Amino acid sequence: MAKTKVNLNKTLYSTFEILEEAKKIYHINTNDADSKMRRQIQRFIKDKNYSNYSKNRKTLISSENVYKLLHDEKMIKYFGKIGSKNFNYQTNDELLHDEKSELNSLRNNLFDSWEKAGLSQEEGLVIEADKVTNREYLRADELIFLKRKGLTLKSDLSDEEAELIQLYNENLDRFNYQEKQIKEMFNKKKLEIMITALFDKEFVIDEDRLLMDITNYVRCGESSCGNDDPSVRRSYLQLQNPKSYFHKKKKNNPNRA
């Protein structure tokens, strides 16, 4: 793959700026793999233990180390795969790292909810076990909703609190059902659109717009949510036309070196 000559004109670069430089150098004219490439850049910097500086909560790397990163053999192969449109490529190490990151995020979110509900780790584990057994205790989110602290039996709730929790869980079930519908419809419609656009691989799907239209449709139906919002009707009509959601990528400039 032809590369553009590296011309770094700054002293320090953020990971976002490094990503943009990599995309220019390796002629990557799509945003589809940005988050994946940025994670790879962050892992490389961490593995190499490059010195970094902090400004406005941003981690900054020297141009010298950016140059090394962009010309590292491993990174050249990685960006080359992205440039050849192989966006789904991940090594086993990358997959394992992503799985560990997701598990750590879930665990931290769980610990945070226990802390907000005034629960110790032991009490939190009791509630997690109770959720699949007797269901005698309030969950952490129910405690937070009622502004209660600590391990609480459902039988200890006042009539008013019990009614509030019932209403809370009914709304939660409704929301979760809608979220499931949105996810299923999004994946189905996305696949349909991708197949429609398969004749020309240079098209990009506008996923944000598609998700917004599906959300409008699931939440509000074909017309409105009771406020006569024309955007809801527009979302419904756009969902009938897959061409609303993909556009052609910018062509590479053949004159670039």
N, C-alpha and C positions, 0 to 999 in steps of 0.2 A: 504494500500500500504506500502511495506517495505521501510524504509528510511535508509540512510547512516548516521552514527554518524557525527555530526557537529564538524569539527576541524578547527577553524579559527586561522591561523598562522600569520596574519598581524594586524597592529594597525588600519589602515584605509582602507575602501573599496569604490570603485566607484560603481555606479549603474550597470555598465556592469559586474563588478566582483561579485556583489551580485547576479546578474542573473545567472552567471556561477555556483556559489555555490548552488543556488536553484536547478538548473538542475542536479547537481551531487547528492544532497541530495534526491531528489524526482525521480531520475532515468528517467529524461526527455531526451531522446536521439534523439531529432529533433530540428531544428531551426525554424520550421513553426510558432511558437507562440512567438518568442523572443521579437518582438516589443510590442506585447500586454502585455507580462509579465513585461517588463521593465516599461511600463506606469503604471501598477498596483503597482510596487515597488515604483515608484516616488510618486504616489498618497498616498500610505501608509506612506512614510516618511514625506510628507507634512502634512497629517492629524495628525500624532503623534508629529509634530513640533520638530523632532529630531535635535539636534545641528549638524551642518555640517561645513566642512572646504573646502577651495578652493585651488586647485593646478593645474597649467597649464589649467585653465578654466574647470576643472573637479570638481564636487561636491563629497566630500568624507565623509563617515559616519563611526563612530567608530565601532569597532568589537563588542562591548557590545550591541549597538543598532541593528547591523546586526543580532546578535544572537536572540534578541527579535523578530525581523521581521520574521526570518525564523521559529520561533516557535509560532508565533501568531496564534490563532485558526482560524481566518478568512483567513490568508494566507495559512495555512495548507490545508484548504478546497479548496482554489483557485488553489494551485499547484497540489493538488490531482486530480482535474478535468483535468488540462493540462496533467498530467501524464497518465490519463486514455484515452488520445487522444481526449478529447472533446474540440477541439480547437476553436469551434464556440461559446462557452458559454460566454455570457456577461450579467451582471445584467442590470436592467433598469437605474441605476445610471451611470454605465459605458457607456452605449449607449448615455445617455444624455450628459455626459461629453465629449465624442468624437464628438458629433454633435456641441456642443458649441465651442470646440476647432477648428473644421473645419470652422465654421462661423466666428470666430475671425480671423483665418488665411486669409480667403477670404477678410474680411473687411480691415485688415491691408495691404494686397497686393494692394487693391483698393486705400487706402489712400496714400500708397507709390508712386503709379503711378501718382496720382494727384500732389504730391509734386514734383516729377521729371519733370512734365510738367508745373510747375509754376502755378498751379491752387489752388485757395482757396477751402475750403470744399463746400461753396455755389456754386461756379462755377462747381465743380465736380458733384454736384447733378443736376445742369442744364444740363450737358452733358449726365448724365445717363438717364434723362427724354427725352432728345433730341434723344438718340439712338433708342427709340421706338416710336417716334412721327415724327418730321419734318426732322431730320438728317441734320440740317443746320450747325452744328459745328463739328470741328475736335475732334475725340476721344482723350483720354489721350495718348494712344499708338501711334497714328498718330502724335501728337505733339512731342513726344519724338523722333520718327523716323525722323521728319523734323528739329529737334533741335530748335523747337519754344517754347515759353513760354506764358502761359496765354490763356484765352478764345479766340478762333479764328474761324471766319466764313469761310466755304469752299469757299464762293464767293470772299473772300479776297486773295485767293492764286494766285500766279503767274502761268502762263501756265506750266512752268517747274515743280513747286511744285505739281500742280494738276496731272501731268503725273506721277510723282514719287509716289504720294499717290495711284493712280490707280494701278500701278505696285505692290506696297507694298500690297494692299488688294487682288490682284489676287494671289500673292504668299501665303498670309495668308490663303485665302480660300482653296488653294491647300493643304497647310500643314494641316489645320484642317480636310479636307476630308480624307487625308491619316491617320491622327491620329485616326479618327473614324473607318476607315477600320482596322487599327492595333488593336484597342480595341475589335472590334467585332470578328475579326478573332482569336485574342488571347483567348477570353472567349470561343469561340466555340471549338477551338483546345484543350484548357486546359480541357474542359469538356470531350471531346473525349478521351483524354489521361487518365483522372481520371477513366473513365468507363472501359477503357482497363486494368487499374491497380487495379480495384476493387477486383479482385479475391484474392489479397494479400494485406492487409492493411499496410504491413510493407514497402511499396515502397514510395519514396519521389519524387515529380516532381521538375525538375530543371527549375524553372520559368524564371530565368534570361536568360538562354540559349534559351528557347522557345521564349521569347519576342525578343531577339536579332535576331533570325532566321526569325521571322515574320516581323520584321522591315526591314531586308535586302530584304525579298521577296516583301513587299509592295513598298519599295523605288526603288528597282532595277529590279524586275521581276525575271526570272529564270536564267539569265546569269550574267549580270554585270551592273554597273552604268557608263559604258564607260571607265573603267580603267582595264578591264579584271581581276578583283579581284576574285580569285578562292573561297574565303570564301562565296561569294554570291551564287554561284552554289551549294556549300556544304550545305548552309542553306536550299536551295530549296529541295535538296535530303533528308536531315534530316527530313524535315517536312512531308515527305511521310512515315516515319517510327516512329510511336509513342514511340517505345521502346527506342528511342534515348534520351528521356527526363525523364525517371524515373530510380531510382536505389534503391537497397535494403538498409534499415536502418541497422545500426549496432545493433547486438543482445545484450541484457542485459547480463552481466556476472552473471550466476546463483550462483557463489561462493561468490558474494558480500553480505555483511551483510545487 
